[in-house]
Amino acid sequence: MEREKQKAVLEALLFAYSEPISAPELSKATGFSLKETRELLSELRADYAFYHRGMILLQMEDDYQLATNPVYVTYLEKLITPRSYKTLSQASLEALAIIAYKQPITKAEIEDIRGVKCDQAIRTLLEKHLIEDKGRLEKIGRPIIYGTTSHFLKTFGFTSLSELPDTNAFLKSDEKCVSGEELQQSID
């Protein structure tokens, strides 16, 4: 099968599936080798970018999904009434940041860093599918450990956690602000 037709097959599967799907799942469905599937997906992403298409191919670690190119959002807004999104509270954002940088992490560890309870924040993040239960620690009480999801990566525009900004980027030159080392120690 020629290369363009292989990309078209992957494109059709991605379009029809509409949810993030992993390269191994696509490889299994197409019969293409995993290496070839990843190469084709990379080429497909480049094609969408080069030709300024109305769709883009999102990559979230090893999951892929077709999405509308954000460049054309103003046209979509004219056609579709945007849903009103409930924003995350400050507590939820803080908890999410801690989980993103420290995962896997327990609720108790998050509370130690924040200094307050975080039951509601965790519940909200779970409901929005930004975090998930990654298992339990093998210690007394077997606490749940949390980590971010592919939906988190997609929502914040990351392809992997390695793209999270360095914690020093959040610091102000203000003298009242903690030093980068103090902030890193509180996160570490």
Long-range contacts (C-beta under 8 A, 24 or more apart in sequence): 3-40, 3-43, 6-30, 6-32, 6-36, 6-40, 7-40, 7-43, 7-44, 7-47, 10-37, 10-40, 10-41, 10-44, 11-44, 11-66, 14-57, 14-64, 14-65, 14-66, 15-66, 17-65, 18-65, 18-66, 19-65, 20-58, 20-60, 20-63, 20-64, 20-65, 20-150, 20-154, 21-63, 21-64, 21-65, 22-62, 22-63, 22-64, 23-62, 23-64, 24-62, 26-64, 58-154, 58-159, 59-159, 60-150, 60-153, 60-154, 60-158, 60-159, 60-160, 61-150, 61-153, 61-159, 61-160, 61-161, 63-150, 65-154, 67-154, 88-124, 88-125, 88-128, 89-121, 89-124, 91-116, 91-118, 91-120, 91-121, 92-120, 92-121, 92-124, 92-125, 94-121, 95-121, 95-122, 95-125, 96-121, 96-125, 96-130, 96-131, 96-148, 96-152, 98-187, 99-125, 99-131, 99-146, 99-147, 99-148, 100-148, 100-152, 100-161, 100-164, 101-164, 101-167, 101-187, 102-187, 103-134, 103-145, 103-146, 103-147, 103-148, 103-161, 104-134, 104-135, 104-145, 104-146, 104-147, 105-145, 105-146, 105-147, 106-137, 106-143, 106-144, 106-145, 106-146, 107-143, 107-144, 107-146, 108-143, 110-146, 113-186, 113-187, 122-146, 130-155
